[in-house]
């Protein structure tokens, strides 16, 4: 086809097309606006992602990780008055579980340390032994006096281990031990007074049968001792959790001379966080975690 014939064909085709009635310039302006808005959104998203990354890095380098919408329940150790569970090791993954769990009221970091002396040595608890070589978290349950370690363990999975602290004197503010063999009514009288004490948040009555079950578990590696011991050889006790900021010393003094009471032990929470504060005993310290 010659050039003149091609020009004639294009002219004919143009004449047959319906003229565009719209505003071409308006379309161009709309397209430019859409391009500007799209670019602005992309830039905003990039900035947000960058800030989020910086925030995560900053929290990570400071030893704390925070997820938006999940406030941290970690507190300084001096705000923990009793401990219901010990979680080891202290990892960012374990921290996220504790922050999101409804079972947890608050928790504090426990640094690994030797625990060869002090009152804790008399209770060979595996959670305390785990803290010999790893940092962990001391956990205060949202409902006092309950065993939360099973629920925490399900949530933690293989990321960390949750140990029961209720068998130690960490899980209560004070424990009132009755004299061995004392008549049951004496323990009942103290229990009645505690339940009406305005300083007391909760109290649990531990029978000799309950005490023996704990004794068998704690000293399972000494079967001869367990076999020689009967439930009647152990005292009844009352495990007491106080209301926040109530004076442990004055409550202890209030019941120290009650009829049938043998001794009252306050918890060892301060020495858990700082083993150097444990009372010293004569002789060579023996770790409860040492293999016989």
WOQUIFEN-V408291 format. One record per residue. RES is the residue in one small letter. PSI is psi as a letter, one per 40 degrees, with the letter a starting at -180 (NA if undefined). OMEGA is omega in whole degrees, -180 to 180 (NA if undefined). Layout:
RES,PSI,OMEGA
RES,PSI,OMEGA
This chain:
x,h,179
x,i,-179
x,d,-179
x,d,-180
x,d,178
x,d,178
x,d,179
x,d,-180
x,d,180
x,d,178
x,d,180
x,d,-180
x,d,178
x,d,180
x,d,-177
x,e,-179
x,i,178
x,h,-179
x,i,177
x,h,-174
x,e,-177
x,i,180
x,h,-177
x,d,-179
x,d,178
x,d,177
x,d,179
x,d,179
x,d,179
x,d,180
x,d,178
x,d,179
x,d,180
x,d,179
x,d,-180
x,d,-179
x,d,179
x,d,179
x,d,-180
x,d,179
x,d,179
x,d,179
x,d,179
x,d,178
x,d,180
x,d,179
x,d,-179
x,d,179
x,d,179
x,d,179
x,d,178
x,d,179
x,d,179
x,d,-179
x,d,179
x,d,179
x,d,-179
x,d,180
x,d,-179
x,d,-178
x,d,178
x,e,179
x,e,-180
x,h,178
x,h,-178
x,h,177
x,h,-178
x,h,178
x,e,179
x,g,-178
x,i,-180
x,h,178
x,e,-180
x,h,-180
x,i,174
x,i,-175
x,d,-178
x,e,175
x,e,178
x,h,-179
x,d,174
x,i,-171
x,h,-180
x,d,180
x,i,175
x,h,-179
x,h,-178
x,h,-1
x,i,177
x,g,-179
x,i,176
x,d,180
x,d,178
x,d,180
x,d,180
x,d,178
x,d,-179
x,d,-180
x,d,-175
x,e,-176
x,h,176
x,e,179
x,e,-172
x,h,174
x,d,179
x,i,179
x,i,-180
x,i,180
x,h,175
x,h,180
x,i,178
x,i,-176
x,i,174
x,h,-178
x,f,-174
x,e,-179
x,i,179
x,i,-176
x,d,-179
x,d,-176
x,e,-177
x,e,179
x,h,-177
x,g,-177
x,h,-176
x,d,177
x,d,178
x,d,179
x,d,179
x,d,-180
x,e,175
x,d,-172
x,e,-179
x,i,169
x,i,179
x,a,177
x,h,172
x,h,-169
x,h,175
x,h,-176
x,i,178
x,d,174
x,h,-173
x,i,176
x,e,-180
x,i,177
x,h,-176
x,e,-172
x,d,179
x,d,179
x,d,178
x,d,-178
x,d,177
x,d,-180
x,d,-178
x,d,-178
x,b,-179
x,e,-175
x,d,-180
x,i,-180
x,h,177
x,h,-179
x,i,178
x,h,178
x,e,-175
x,d,-180
x,e,178
x,i,176
x,f,174
x,d,-172
x,e,180
x,i,177
x,d,174
x,i,178
x,h,-178
x,h,180
x,h,176
x,i,176
x,i,180
x,h,177
x,e,-179
x,i,-179
x,i,-176
x,d,-176
x,d,179
x,d,176
x,d,179
x,d,180
x,d,178
x,d,178
x,d,179
x,d,-179
x,d,-179
x,d,-179
x,e,178
x,e,-180
x,h,-178
x,e,178
x,e,-173
x,h,177
x,d,178
x,i,178
x,i,179
x,h,179
x,h,-180
x,h,179
x,i,177
x,d,177
x,d,177
x,d,-179
x,d,-180
x,d,178
x,d,177
x,d,-180
x,d,180
x,d,-180
x,d,-176
x,d,-177
x,f,-180
x,d,179
x,e,177
x,g,-174
x,d,180
x,d,178
x,d,179
x,d,-178
x,d,-179
x,e,-174
x,h,177
x,i,177
x,d,-179
x,e,177
x,e,-175
x,i,-178
x,i,166
x,i,178
x,i,179
x,h,-177
x,h,-169
x,h,171
x,h,-177
x,i,173
x,i,-177
x,h,174
x,f,175
x,i,-174
x,h,-179
x,d,-177
x,d,-178
x,d,177
x,d,178
x,d,-179
x,d,-178
x,d,-175
x,e,-175
x,d,-176
x,e,177
x,i,-178
x,h,177
x,e,-179
x,h,178
x,d,-179
x,i,178
x,h,-179
x,h,173
x,i,-172
x,i,-177
x,f,-178
x,d,-180
x,d,-178
x,e,175
x,d,-179
x,d,-180
x,g,-177
x,d,-180
x,e,180
x,e,-180
x,i,176
x,i,-178
x,i,-180
x,i,179
x,i,179
x,a,-179
x,h,179
x,i,178
x,h,-180
x,h,176
x,e,-178
x,e,180
x,h,179
x,h,180
x,NA,NA
